[in-house]
Amino acid sequence: MFTVVWTTPASNTYSEVKSAAEKACKKRHEKGVSKSTKQEGLFKQIHKTIQLLLTDPKHNSLKTHEYDSIENPYDAKKKVWEAYVQNKTPGAYRVFWCYGPKKGQITILSITPYP
């Protein structure tokens, strides 16, 4: 099991998505609606992806693969990875991450919709 290190942009995105989901959930409960909103679903998917990464970065559902367009912040010779949050969805979200800075750590570099 890994521990997580957050970059500021990744932490900000995670917090924004979480806040939007919490607001949507509160509003939904006030209206008596049982079906979850898109914001709630997105946060649940992002959270699940992070948890899977920390447990098993090579889990099949993450479709983890090397990503060349972002440089590793700790060592330019080491890889940055991309993990799927969503698939077959317009603007599907991805988590970009790398190992480190210390052994047993994963750094979340970015959480973003795929272009």
C-alpha positions as CSV (number, residue, x, y, z in Angstrom):
1,M,0.0,0.0,0.0
2,F,1.2,3.5,-0.9
3,T,0.8,6.8,0.7
4,V,-0.3,9.8,-1.3
5,V,1.5,13.1,-2.0
6,W,-0.5,15.8,-3.7
7,T,0.7,18.6,-5.9
8,T,-1.1,21.8,-5.4
9,P,-3.1,21.7,-8.7
10,A,-4.2,18.0,-8.1
11,S,-5.2,18.8,-4.5
12,N,-7.1,21.9,-5.7
13,T,-9.0,19.9,-8.4
14,Y,-9.8,17.1,-5.9
15,S,-11.1,19.6,-3.4
16,E,-13.2,21.5,-6.0
17,V,-14.8,18.3,-7.3
18,K,-15.4,17.1,-3.7
19,S,-17.0,20.4,-2.8
20,A,-19.2,20.4,-5.9
21,A,-20.3,16.8,-5.1
22,E,-21.1,17.7,-1.5
23,K,-23.2,20.8,-2.6
24,A,-25.0,18.7,-5.2
25,C,-25.7,16.0,-2.6
26,K,-27.1,18.4,-0.1
27,K,-29.3,20.1,-2.7
28,R,-30.5,16.7,-3.9
29,H,-31.4,15.6,-0.4
30,E,-33.3,18.9,0.2
31,K,-35.4,18.2,-2.9
32,G,-36.0,14.5,-1.9
33,V,-34.3,13.2,-5.0
34,S,-32.7,9.8,-4.7
35,K,-30.6,9.6,-7.9
36,S,-27.0,10.9,-7.6
37,T,-25.9,13.8,-9.6
38,K,-23.1,13.9,-12.2
39,Q,-20.9,15.8,-9.7
40,E,-21.4,13.1,-7.1
41,G,-20.6,10.4,-9.6
42,L,-17.5,12.1,-10.8
43,F,-16.1,12.6,-7.3
44,K,-16.9,8.9,-6.5
45,Q,-15.0,7.8,-9.6
46,I,-12.0,10.0,-8.9
47,H,-11.9,8.9,-5.2
48,K,-12.1,5.2,-6.3
49,T,-9.3,5.7,-8.8
50,I,-7.0,7.3,-6.1
51,Q,-7.8,4.4,-3.7
52,L,-7.0,1.8,-6.4
53,L,-3.8,3.6,-7.2
54,L,-2.7,3.5,-3.6
55,T,-3.6,-0.2,-3.3
56,D,-2.4,-1.5,-6.7
57,P,-1.2,1.0,-9.3
58,K,-1.3,-1.7,-12.0
59,H,-5.0,-2.6,-11.3
60,N,-6.6,-3.6,-14.6
61,S,-9.5,-1.2,-14.4
62,L,-7.1,1.8,-14.2
63,K,-5.6,1.0,-17.6
64,T,-2.4,2.6,-16.3
65,H,0.2,3.4,-18.9
66,E,3.2,5.7,-19.4
67,Y,2.5,9.3,-20.3
68,D,5.3,11.2,-22.1
69,S,3.9,14.8,-22.2
70,I,4.5,15.5,-18.5
71,E,8.0,15.5,-16.9
72,N,8.5,13.7,-13.6
73,P,9.1,16.4,-11.0
74,Y,11.6,14.4,-9.0
75,D,13.7,12.8,-11.7
76,A,13.4,13.6,-15.4
77,K,14.6,10.0,-16.2
78,K,11.7,8.4,-14.4
79,K,8.2,7.9,-15.8
80,V,4.9,9.7,-15.3
81,W,1.8,7.5,-15.5
82,E,-1.8,8.0,-16.6
83,A,-4.7,6.2,-15.0
84,Y,-8.2,6.2,-16.2
85,V,-11.0,7.6,-14.0
86,Q,-13.6,7.3,-16.8
87,N,-13.6,5.6,-20.2
88,K,-15.7,6.1,-23.3
89,T,-17.0,9.3,-22.0
90,P,-16.6,12.7,-23.7
91,G,-14.0,14.6,-21.6
92,A,-13.2,11.5,-19.6
93,Y,-11.2,12.3,-16.5
94,R,-7.6,11.0,-16.0
95,V,-5.2,11.0,-13.1
96,F,-1.5,11.7,-13.8
97,W,0.9,10.4,-11.2
98,C,4.4,9.2,-10.5
99,Y,6.2,7.2,-7.9
100,G,7.9,9.1,-5.1
101,P,9.5,11.3,-3.8
102,K,10.1,8.5,-1.3
103,K,9.8,4.8,-1.5
104,G,6.2,3.8,-0.8
105,Q,4.7,7.1,-2.1
106,I,2.7,8.0,-5.1
107,T,2.5,11.7,-6.1
108,I,-0.8,12.8,-7.8
109,L,0.4,15.4,-10.3
110,S,-2.9,16.2,-12.0
111,I,-6.6,15.3,-12.2
112,T,-8.0,16.5,-15.5
113,P,-10.5,15.8,-18.3
114,Y,-8.8,14.2,-21.2
115,P,-8.6,16.5,-24.2
